[in-house]
Amino acid sequence: MSLIIPVSSATYDPSSLGLGKVVPPEKMEYFRKVWLAEEPLRQAQKKLDSMVQSHGQLQRVNDQMEGMDVKSDEFKSETEAFKNKMSQSALAFAKATIAAQEKLDEIEEQQGPPTFNSSSRRIAVNPLDTEKSELKQTPVASESFT
């Protein structure tokens, strides 16, 4: 007795799998522009997050050293220098945030506000056109027992 069950492949229409068939090209272009405008912001956020995490580790080491009554002026001076770098990174993040917002405003002025199924003006919950899909209401499992 064989446990292998033959599976037939589902038929599909290759012409319907193109980019513009599921998501309109203008929406994809909008997403591309927004992604590019926000890339410097993502990089600045990544750097700042890494520095904040490192600062927490340095703070824990400092607390342990103080708990063991170990004094290190050099460690404290290096930590202070790191705090200055972290401050510069936070400033770079703030500048990147402002620059990204300005670029997003320019994109919106050029293309008009995007129309997605979302109350937010830039956050798309789902770029697929759900208006074309028929939604069916089905009973919850407990309701189907009656």
N, C-alpha and C positions, 0 to 999 in steps of 0.2 A: 504494500500500500504506500503510495507516494504522498508526501506531505507538501509537495510543491504545488502551489495553486497558480495556474497561468493568469497573468494580468494583461488585459488588453489596454492599449494606450488610448488615451482620450484624444479625440479629434479636435483640431483647432484650426483657426484661420490665421496663417502667418501675417497676412496683411493687416489684421486687427491688433497686432502686438507692437506696432510702431509707437514711438514716443508720443506723437500728437493724437493718437487714437484714444488713449486713456486719460492723459493729462494734456490739456491744451498747451501748445507751444508758448503762448504768451505768459502763461502762469509759470512754466518751467524757466523761461527767461527772467521773469521777476525773481524767482527763487535763486537763480544763479547770481544775479546782481546783488541781492540782499546778502547772500553767502559771501561774496567777494568783499562787500562793504564791511561786513562784520569780522572778517578774518584777522585784521590787526587787533581788534578787541579781544578775540578769542586767545590770541597769542599772549597779549598783555595779562589777561586773566589767568592763563596757565602759569605764567612766570610768577605772578603775585601769589597765587595759591601755593605754589611750590615754596616760595620764600616764607609764607606764613606757617606752613607745616614745619619747615626747617627751624624757624624761630621757636616754635613750640618744643621741638626736640632740644634745642640749645637751652631753653628755659628749664626743662626737666633735668638736664645734666647739671646746670647751675644749682638748682635746688638740692640735688643729691650731693653735690660737692659741699654746699653750705651745711647740709645735714651731717656730713662727716667731718665738718670743721676743716675743710681743705680750702686754703685761700689761693687764688690765682688772679693776679691783676691783669696778666696778659690775656687770659680767657675773657675777662670782663671787657677789656678794651676791644678784643676781636668781636665780641657780641655787640658792643655799641656800634662798631663799624658796620656790622651786618644790619643793624637796625636802620642805619642811615641809608644803606643800599635798598632796604625794604621800603623805606619812605620814598625813595626815588622811583621805585617800581610802582608804588601806589599812585604817585603823581602821573607816571606814564599811563597807568590804567585809566585814570580820570581823563587824561587828554585823549586817549583812544576811544573812550566812551563818547565823549563830545564829538570827536571827528566822525565816528560811526553814525551817530544820530544825525549829523549834518548830511552825510552821504545818503542815509535812508530817506531823509526829507527831500533831497534832490531827486532820488529815484522816484519817489511818490509824485513829485511835481512833474517829472517827465512823462511817467506812465499813468498817472492818476492813481487813486487809491485802489488797492487790489480788492476784488470781490470774492471773498471766500465765505464759507459757512461759519463765520466766527464774529463775535462782537468786537474783538480786538482788531485794530486796523492793520497789524502786520503779522500776527500769529495765525498761521493757517492750521486748523485742526486736521483737515484732510483735503488734499488737493484734488482728489477724485470727485467727479460730479455725481454726488449721491442723489441728486434730483431725478436722474434717469433710472435709478434702481427702484423697483417696486418693493416696498416694505410690507411684510405680512406679519400680523400679530398672531402669535401662537400662545396657547395656554401654558402657564407655569406647570411644572411636573405635578405639584400637589393638587392643582385645579383639574388636571386631566383624570384623576382617580374617581371623580364623582360621576 
